[in-house]
Amino acid sequence: MFLKVNGESVNINDGAKVSDLLDMLEIPKSKVAVERNGIVIPNSQLLTTTLKDGDVLEIVRAIGGG
């Protein structure tokens, strides 16, 4: 299935969860915010939220520094 992630097209297996997408993109699940179709997904649901063809996601990582 195809997704739009931060403005880029991404192909992932049918039935994939948000956590699978993060793994594929090599994004750690800690300190990350994921929005799917305009709704923020709580971090507690990253392992259980199933993606659907055509979903639009925005992924933001917290980066420390000074």
Secondary structure, DSSP 8 states (H G I E B T S, - for coil): -EEEETTEEEE--TT-BHHHHHHHTT--STTEEEEETTEEE-GGGTTT-B--TT-EEEEEE-----
